[in-house]
Amino acid sequence: RAGTGGDEAALFAADLFRLYSHFSEKYNWEKELIASNEIGIGGFKEVIIALKGNGAYGMLKYESGVHRVQRVPETETGGRVHTSAATVAILPEAEEVDIEINDVDLKIDTYRASGAGGQHVNTTESAVRITHVPTGLVVQCQNDRSQHKNKATAMKQIRAKLYEHEYKKKLDQAQAVEETKADIGWGSQIRSYVLDQSRVKDLRTQIESSNPEAILDGNINQFLEASLKQGV
């Protein structure tokens, strides 16, 4: 999810999307695009993918947090270094036993999908939007021509978002008790990509790399291994 930094933050979100996509390919994990909100120059305001494979969540679970980048953007004509950020959330797929959802709490709307897809997409209300009324959380899916499949995908999204919502509440409670909100907050910065100095540093483990191109190509095992050892 793009954070502060405007279009440059959206471009960085796209870089992180490619990073995790390439990483998943190295392990032959199944990858499915769930939803995306693109901007015109190739960036994402938000993009959600599902990764399925042996050890996927266990390997990536500590990647959640704010990733900050410093570089001269492609859109910058004056050569100035900009700082922007994107937030990564790694969530297990919530099962029905994990999250209990009452049907009366859901508002389900159908509508005609937009964009590519041919005549069928434009004439059939196959897209689905689900609102969880108590929390105000909203998800939508129009990836498939089948309304049934889009509803099933949207339900997976709303379960994951509710899981994230509940997890954040638990973290907030822990922060209040331990009074270390800046250190363990859901949005705490975890990694800095200083590309104009060819340096990527994990701020929790202090692991550093001088090869940002390789990191952005999905070679993040050194960071993952250090985080798993420290449990952060």
Phi, psi and chi 1 to 4 in degrees:
 res  aa     phi    psi   chi1   chi2   chi3   chi4
   1 ARG       -  122.6 -167.3  176.7  -67.0  135.0
   2 ALA   -63.7  138.9      -      -      -      -
   3 GLY  -111.8 -135.8      -      -      -      -
   4 THR   -68.7  141.3   55.5      -      -      -
   5 GLY   126.4    3.5      -      -      -      -
   6 GLY    61.5 -135.9      -      -      -      -
   7 ASP   -61.1  -34.7  -73.2  -10.2      -      -
   8 GLU   -66.0  -36.1  167.5   60.7    6.2      -
   9 ALA   -65.4  -38.0      -      -      -      -
  10 ALA   -66.7  -37.6      -      -      -      -
  11 LEU   -66.2  -37.5  -70.9  171.5      -      -
  12 PHE   -68.5  -37.2 -177.2   49.5      -      -
  13 ALA   -60.0  -37.7      -      -      -      -
  14 ALA   -66.8  -37.4      -      -      -      -
  15 ASP   -62.0  -42.4  -71.4  -23.9      -      -
  16 LEU   -68.5  -35.8  -67.2  174.5      -      -
  17 PHE   -59.7  -44.1  168.8   64.2      -      -
  18 ARG   -68.0  -36.7  -74.6 -171.3  -69.5  -88.3
  19 LEU   -56.5  -53.0 -176.6  163.1      -      -
  20 TYR   -72.2  -29.3  -66.2  112.8      -      -
  21 SER   -64.6  -47.5  -65.1      -      -      -
  22 HIS   -64.6  -39.0  -71.2  172.2      -      -
  23 PHE   -60.6  -43.7 -179.8   80.7      -      -
  24 SER   -65.6  -32.7   69.1      -      -      -
  25 GLU   -66.3  -31.8  -70.2  166.0    4.5      -
  26 LYS   -63.8  -26.8  -61.7  177.0 -168.9  -63.4
  27 TYR  -105.5    7.9  -69.8   91.4      -      -
  28 ASN    56.7   35.9  -64.6  -44.1      -      -
  29 TRP   -75.8  151.0  -68.5  -18.0      -      -
  30 GLU   -77.5  132.7  179.5 -175.7  -17.7      -
  31 LYS  -122.1  132.4  179.6  177.8   64.0  177.5
  32 GLU  -133.7  125.6  178.3 -173.1    0.1      -
  33 LEU   -77.0  118.9  178.8   64.7      -      -
  34 ILE   -90.6  -47.3  -60.2  -63.1      -      -
  35 ALA  -161.1  153.5      -      -      -      -
  36 SER  -153.0  149.8   65.1      -      -      -
  37 ASN  -129.7   94.6 -175.1   -5.8      -      -
  38 GLU   -89.5  155.3  -62.0 -176.8   49.4      -
  39 ILE  -108.9  165.8   65.5  171.3      -      -
  40 GLY   -64.6  -19.1      -      -      -      -
  41 ILE  -103.2   17.5   57.8  175.6      -      -
  42 GLY    98.2    8.7      -      -      -      -
  43 GLY  -101.4  176.2      -      -      -      -
  44 PHE  -128.3  131.2  -69.1  104.3      -      -
  45 LYS   -71.8  -37.1  -70.2 -176.2  178.8  178.9
  46 GLU  -157.6  142.8 -177.6 -179.5   55.5      -
  47 VAL  -145.2  136.2   57.5      -      -      -
  48 ILE  -124.5  126.0  -56.8  170.8      -      -
  49 ILE  -127.4  151.6   56.8  172.6      -      -
  50 ALA  -106.8  128.5      -      -      -      -
  51 LEU  -114.2  127.2  -60.3  175.9      -      -
  52 LYS  -125.4  122.3  -63.3 -178.9 -179.0  179.6
  53 GLY   175.6  167.7      -      -      -      -
  54 ASN   -61.1  118.9 -173.9   34.2      -      -
  55 GLY    77.7   11.7      -      -      -      -
  56 ALA   -57.7  -55.2      -      -      -      -
  57 TYR   -67.2  -41.2  176.6   68.2      -      -
  58 GLY   -60.0  -36.1      -      -      -      -
  59 MET   -76.6  -35.4  -67.6 -177.7   70.5      -
  60 LEU  -102.7   -2.3  -66.6  173.5      -      -
  61 LYS   -61.0  -26.0   62.0 -177.2  178.5  179.7
  62 TYR   -90.4    9.2  -67.1  122.2      -      -
  63 GLU   -82.7   -8.0  -72.3  -66.5  -74.0      -
  64 SER   -65.7  135.0  -69.8      -      -      -
  65 GLY   142.7 -172.3      -      -      -      -
  66 VAL   -90.0  128.7  174.1      -      -      -
  67 HIS  -108.9  125.2  -64.0 -122.6      -      -
  68 ARG  -111.3  140.6 -172.7 -177.7   70.0  176.0
  69 VAL  -125.8  140.6   64.9      -      -      -
  70 GLN  -122.7  121.0  -70.5  177.3 -103.4      -
  71 ARG  -167.1  171.2   63.9 -179.3  172.7 -172.3
  72 VAL   -89.0  111.0  178.7      -      -      -
  73 PRO   -66.1  156.7  -16.5   29.8      -      -
  74 GLU   -61.6  -28.4  -63.4  177.7    7.8      -
  75 THR   -84.5   -1.8   54.5      -      -      -
  76 GLU   -92.1  118.1  171.1   59.1   56.6      -
  77 THR   -92.3  -16.7   58.3      -      -      -
  78 GLY   -94.9    0.5      -      -      -      -
  79 GLY    76.2   17.8      -      -      -      -
  80 ARG   -85.1  143.2  -66.1  174.4  -62.7  176.6
  81 VAL   -79.8  131.7  174.3      -      -      -
  82 HIS  -113.1  151.8  -72.2 -131.0      -      -
  83 THR  -116.4  128.1  -60.1      -      -      -
  84 SER  -142.9  175.8   57.8      -      -      -
  85 ALA  -148.8  157.8      -      -      -      -
  86 ALA  -141.1  148.8      -      -      -      -
  87 THR  -104.6  132.1  -60.2      -      -      -
  88 VAL  -108.7  133.3  172.5      -      -      -
  89 ALA  -124.9  120.0      -      -      -      -
  90 ILE  -106.3  116.4  -53.2  -68.0      -      -
  91 LEU  -128.8  139.3  -58.6  168.7      -      -
  92 PRO   -71.4  151.2   29.0  -34.4      -      -
  93 GLU   -69.0  118.9 -173.8  170.9  -79.4      -
  94 ALA   -76.4  127.2      -      -      -      -
  95 GLU   -89.1  169.1  -57.1  -69.1  -15.3      -
  96 GLU   -60.9  -30.8  -68.6 -171.0   22.7      -
  97 VAL   -73.8  -21.5  -66.5      -      -      -
  98 ASP   -81.8  -43.3  -62.2  -35.7      -      -
  99 ILE  -125.9  120.2  -64.6  -65.5      -      -
 100 GLU   -94.6  120.2 -176.8  178.4  -14.2      -
 101 ILE  -117.0  124.5  -59.8  177.7      -      -
 102 ASN   -86.0  132.8  -65.5  -39.5      -      -
 103 ASP   -56.9  -34.0  -68.9  -19.3      -      -
 104 VAL   -68.1  -16.1  -66.2      -      -      -
 105 ASP   -87.4   -4.5  -69.1  -24.3      -      -
 106 LEU  -106.0  135.8  -62.3  179.0      -      -
 107 LYS  -111.8  117.6  177.9 -174.8  176.6 -175.0
 108 ILE  -112.7  120.8  -58.1  176.4      -      -
 109 ASP  -117.0  145.5  -59.2  -55.5      -      -
 110 THR  -117.4  148.7   58.2      -      -      -
 111 TYR  -157.0  168.6   57.8   96.9      -      -
 112 ARG   -75.8  131.2  -68.2 -179.2 -177.8  179.2
 113 ALA   -69.0  154.1      -      -      -      -
 114 SER  -112.0  164.8   59.1      -      -      -
 115 GLY    87.8 -161.2      -      -      -      -
 116 ALA   -65.8  155.8      -      -      -      -
 117 GLY   145.5   -5.2      -      -      -      -
 118 GLY    83.9 -173.1      -      -      -      -
 119 GLN   -62.2  -36.6 -174.7  177.3    2.7      -
 120 HIS   -59.3  -42.6  179.8   93.2      -      -
 121 VAL   -63.2  -38.8  168.4      -      -      -
 122 ASN   -78.5  -17.7  -63.7  -35.8      -      -
 123 THR  -111.4   -5.3   59.1      -      -      -
 124 THR  -120.9  136.4  -53.8      -      -      -
 125 GLU   -81.8   72.0  -69.4 -167.9  -14.7      -
 126 SER   -93.8  -19.7   58.2      -      -      -
 127 ALA   -74.5  147.8      -      -      -      -
 128 VAL  -129.9  134.7  175.9      -      -      -
 129 ARG  -122.5  128.8 -179.8 -172.1  -60.4  109.5
 130 ILE  -118.9  128.9  -61.2  178.8      -      -
 131 THR  -114.3  126.7  -56.2      -      -      -
 132 HIS   -90.5  101.8 -174.8 -106.1      -      -
 133 VAL   -57.8  -45.0  177.5      -      -      -
 134 PRO   -60.5  -34.8  -25.0   35.5      -      -
 135 THR  -102.3  -17.4   61.0      -      -      -
 136 GLY    80.2    6.2      -      -      -      -
 137 LEU   -69.9  137.5  -66.8  171.2      -      -
 138 VAL  -130.1  135.3 -179.8      -      -      -
 139 VAL  -132.3  157.6  -59.9      -      -      -
 140 GLN  -147.8  153.4   54.4 -169.4   17.4      -
 141 CYS  -146.2  131.5 -177.1      -      -      -
 142 GLN  -138.6   25.1   60.0  178.2   34.3      -
 143 ASN   -68.6  -31.7  -66.9  -12.5      -      -
 144 ASP  -113.3  157.1 -158.2  -81.6      -      -
 145 ARG   -75.3  -16.6  -68.6 -173.9  176.3 -173.1
 146 SER   -90.5  122.6  164.2      -      -      -
 147 GLN   -61.9  -36.8 -177.2 -172.9  112.5      -
 148 HIS   -61.2  -46.1  177.6   73.5      -      -
 149 LYS   -67.3  -39.3  -70.6 -177.4  179.2  178.9
 150 ASN   -64.4  -36.8  -76.2  -26.3      -      -
 151 LYS   -66.8  -40.7 -178.4  179.8  177.6 -178.2
 152 ALA   -63.6  -41.2      -      -      -      -
 153 THR   -66.1  -42.0  -59.9      -      -      -
 154 ALA   -63.2  -36.3      -      -      -      -
 155 MET   -65.6  -37.5  -77.2  -60.3  -62.7      -
 156 LYS   -62.1  -41.4  -72.6 -176.2  178.6 -179.2
 157 GLN   -63.4  -45.2  -72.7 -172.8   65.0      -
 158 ILE   -67.7  -33.7 -158.5   69.8      -      -
 159 ARG   -64.7  -44.2  -73.0 -172.5 -175.4  -77.3
 160 ALA   -64.2  -40.0      -      -      -      -
 161 LYS   -68.9  -37.1  -70.3 -139.8  171.1 -169.2
 162 LEU   -68.0  -36.7  -76.2  168.7      -      -
 163 TYR   -61.4  -45.9 -175.2   97.2      -      -
 164 GLU   -60.9  -42.3  176.5 -177.3    5.3      -
 165 HIS   -60.5  -45.6  179.1   75.7      -      -
 166 GLU   -69.5  -37.6  -68.7  -60.1  -44.1      -
 167 TYR   -64.2  -41.0 -177.9   60.1      -      -
 168 LYS   -63.9  -38.3 -175.4  178.7 -177.0  -59.8
 169 LYS   -61.3  -40.7  -79.3  172.1   58.6  176.9
 170 LYS   -66.6  -39.6  -69.5 -179.3  179.6  179.0
 171 LEU   -63.8  -41.4  -78.2 -175.8      -      -
 172 ASP   -61.5  -38.6  -71.6  -18.6      -      -
 173 GLN   -65.4  -41.1  -68.2  169.4    0.1      -
 174 ALA   -64.8  -38.9      -      -      -      -
 175 GLN   -62.5  -42.3  -68.9  161.4   14.7      -
 176 ALA   -63.7  -37.4      -      -      -      -
 177 VAL   -71.0  -45.7  171.6      -      -      -
 178 GLU   -91.0   -8.8  -61.1 -176.4   24.2      -
 179 GLU    52.0   43.9  -61.9 -178.4  -14.3      -
 180 THR  -129.9   46.2   55.8      -      -      -
 181 LYS   -57.5  -40.0 -169.6  169.8 -175.2  177.4
 182 ALA   -67.8  -26.0      -      -      -      -
 183 ASP   -87.8  -37.7  -65.7  -30.6      -      -
 184 ILE  -118.1   13.4   64.5  170.3      -      -
 185 GLY   -62.7  152.5      -      -      -      -
 186 TRP   -54.1  -35.8  174.6 -104.8      -      -
 187 GLY   -99.7   17.2      -      -      -      -
 188 SER   -64.6  142.7  -64.5      -      -      -
 189 GLN   -70.1  130.9 -177.7 -178.3  -41.3      -
 190 ILE  -114.1  -26.5   67.2  166.8      -      -
 191 ARG  -146.8  141.6 -168.7  168.2  -58.6  140.1
 192 SER  -118.3  127.3  179.4      -      -      -
 193 TYR  -109.8   95.9  -56.4   69.8      -      -
 194 VAL   -96.7   83.6 -172.2      -      -      -
 195 LEU   -74.1  -27.3  -57.9 -170.1      -      -
 196 ASP   -71.8  -13.5   59.0  -50.5      -      -
 197 GLN  -115.1   10.9  -62.0  177.7   16.4      -
 198 SER    50.1   55.1  -64.1      -      -      -
 199 ARG  -144.1  133.0  177.3  165.8   53.2   89.1
 200 VAL  -125.9  125.9 -179.9      -      -      -
 201 LYS  -130.0  131.5 -176.0  174.8 -177.4  179.4
 202 ASP   -86.1  120.9 -168.0  -77.7      -      -
 203 LEU   -80.7   -7.0  -56.4  178.7      -      -
 204 ARG   -95.5  -42.7  -57.6  158.1  -57.0  171.1
 205 THR   -99.8  -12.3   62.9      -      -      -
 206 GLN    69.0   10.7  -55.8  -55.4  -52.0      -
 207 ILE   -70.1  136.3  -64.0  -65.2      -      -
 208 GLU  -133.0  146.3 -169.1  169.0  -34.8      -
 209 SER  -129.7  143.8  170.1      -      -      -
 210 SER  -104.6   17.4   58.1      -      -      -
 211 ASN  -127.4   73.4 -168.5  -11.6      -      -
 212 PRO   -63.2  -29.3   19.7  -31.1      -      -
 213 GLU   -60.5  -42.9  -67.9   81.2    8.3      -
 214 ALA   -66.9  -39.1      -      -      -      -
 215 ILE   -62.2  -47.8  -60.0  -59.2      -      -
 216 LEU   -71.0  -10.3  -68.8  173.6      -      -
 217 ASP   -92.4    5.1 -165.9   40.7      -      -
 218 GLY   103.0    4.8      -      -      -      -
 219 ASN   -88.7   75.1  -64.8  -66.1      -      -
 220 ILE  -113.2   14.3   56.5  173.0      -      -
 221 ASN   -58.0  -36.3  -69.1   75.9      -      -
 222 GLN   -62.1  -36.9   58.2 -175.1  -43.6      -
 223 PHE   -72.0  -42.2  -63.9  124.3      -      -
 224 LEU   -64.3  -45.5  -60.8 -177.2      -      -
 225 GLU   -62.3  -42.3  -69.8  168.7    4.8      -
 226 ALA   -65.6  -39.8      -      -      -      -
 227 SER   -66.4  -41.0  -66.5      -      -      -
 228 LEU   -65.8  -35.7  -70.8  169.3      -      -
 229 LYS   -68.0  -39.6  -75.5  179.3 -179.3  177.5
 230 GLN   -87.0  -16.6  -70.6 -170.8 -156.5      -
 231 GLY    72.2   35.0      -      -      -      -
 232 VAL  -133.6      -  -65.1      -      -      -
